[in-house]
């Protein structure tokens, strides 16, 4: 990994550890993120996005082992789905744990994605905790496909904007989302 990426990761980790909010490139689209275990930071993202706090957000992690610390039970079906996924896959697990309460849906479920993209994976590995990943837009507005489409007002509301991958020209897509049910079935939320 080059020095510029390492420097950006280091800056982000400092901001996240201080309870701050970042704007960063992920394995899908640009995201607004914070420490998913910090209730105040998570609350701030809801405020920045002007999003109802009844709508839970997802978190990114870098490894299967890290994910298991935040999910009460990882069914075998989850491993199978992760293994065959051809694009980034967010799985909503029936019961989350060790996260800010606002990260959990009303039913206690939590959405987590294991990122394989270079920057977000390095960031999650260096931070060693899950990082919120919600689209870099105000609630109700279209999710930006590129950095240049992000509202400058939103950029000014976060504590740090990553300087890496701002010039991307290849459009990234949101992840697929699958919700695992307690009875062992699953529901495709977004393909």
N, C-alpha and C positions, 0 to 999 in steps of 0.2 A: 504494500500500500504506500502511495507516495506521501511526501511530507505535508502537502496541502490538505489532504484528506485527514491525516493524523492530527493536524493542527485544528481543523474544524471539529473533529470528534472531541478533542480536549476542551475546546471552548464550550461546546454543547453540554458536556458532562458537568463542567463548572456551573453553568446556568441551571441545569436540572437539579443538581445537588443543593443549590441555593433556593429551590422551590420555584424556579422560573419556568417560562413557557418559550418554546422554540418553534420556528417554522423550518421544516426540513424535508429533503427528498426521501421518499420511501421506496419500497419495492413496487408500489403502485403509483399513486399520484402524490403531489406534495401534501404534507400533513402538518397540522398543528399538534404539538406534543408537550408532554410534561411527565413527571414521575407519576406513574399510575397508582402508586401507594400513598401519595401525598394528597389528602383531601382538599386542602386549600388550593393547591395548584390545579387539581381537576375542576374545582368550582370555578376557578378563573377562566378555564377554557370554555366552560358553558357560558360565562358572561361575555367573553370575547366573541364567540360565535353567535351570541344571542339565541342560544338553543335551549329548549325546554329541558330541565334536568330529569325529566321522566324518560328521555331518550338516551340510553346508555351508549358508551363509546367503546371502541376496541383498543387492545393493547398489542404492541409488538414485542417479541422476545427473540433471542438469537439461537436458542437451543431447545431441544425436547426436554432436557433436564430442568431448565429454567421454567418452562411452561408448567411442568408438573408441580412446582411450588405454588402456583396460583390457581390451580384447578383441583377440586376435591377428588375427582375420579376421571381418569382418561380412559374411556372405553377402547377396547381393541379396534372397534370400527373407526375411531379417530385416526389411529396409526395407518389403517388401510387407506383411508381417504387422503391423508397427507402423502402417502407413498405414491398414489396414482395421480395426484393433482398435476395438471399440466401448466397451471398458472398460479399466482399467489392465491392461497386459500385461507379464509378466516373461518374458524370453527367456533360456534357458540356452544359452550359446554354447560351442562345443567346446573353446576354449582361452582362459583368462583370463591376464592379465599385469599387472604393476605393482601387485598387491594383496597383502595379508597372505596367506601360504600357507594358512591355515585357511579363507579365503574360497573356495578352490577345492575342488571335489569330488575324489575319488580319481582320476578320469579326467582331471583338469585343467580341467574345465568350470567355468563361472561363470554365475550368474544375475544379470542386471542389468535394471532397469526405468527408463525415462525418465519421470519424474514430471511431470505437468501441473498438479497441485494447488497452489494459491497458496503455502501455507506451506512445504511440503517442497521445492518448486521454488526458492523464494527462499533457503532454507537451503542447498541444494546449490550454488546459484550463488554465494552468499557464501563458502562453505567451499572451493569449487573442487576438491574431491576427492569420490570416491564415499562415501556414508554407508550403513553397514549398516542394513538394515530387516528386522527379525525381529519377529514378533508379541509383544505385551507380555503374555506369560504364561510360567508355568513349563512346561518340557517335559512333554508328556503331558496338560496341562490345556487346556480349551477356550480358543480365542482370544477375547478380549473384543470385543464389538461396540461398546461405549461406554467412555469413560474411567472412569465410575463402576464398571465391572465389573473393572477392573484390580486385582489383589491389592495391598493396601497394603504388604505385605512387599516386593514387587517395586519399588514406588515408592520405598521407603526404601533400596534397594540401588543406585540409579543416582545420578549426580552432579547431574543437573538434570532437573526435570519441567517441561515447557512448560506455560504458563498459558493458552494459546490453544486454543480449540475444545473445552474440557473439557465444555461443556454441550451438545454436539451431540446431536440427537435423531433424525437421519436415519441409519439403519443403513448402514454401509459394508461392502463385500464384499471378501474377499481377491482378489488379481489372478488372471487366467488365467495359466497357466504352460505354455509351449511349449519343448521341448528340441530344438534343432537338432543333427542328427547330422552327423558328418564326411562322410558319403556324399551329403549334399545333401537328405536327407529330414528330416522333423520328427515329433515325438511330442507329442501333447497330454497333459500331465501333469495339469492341473486346468483345467476349463472356466470 
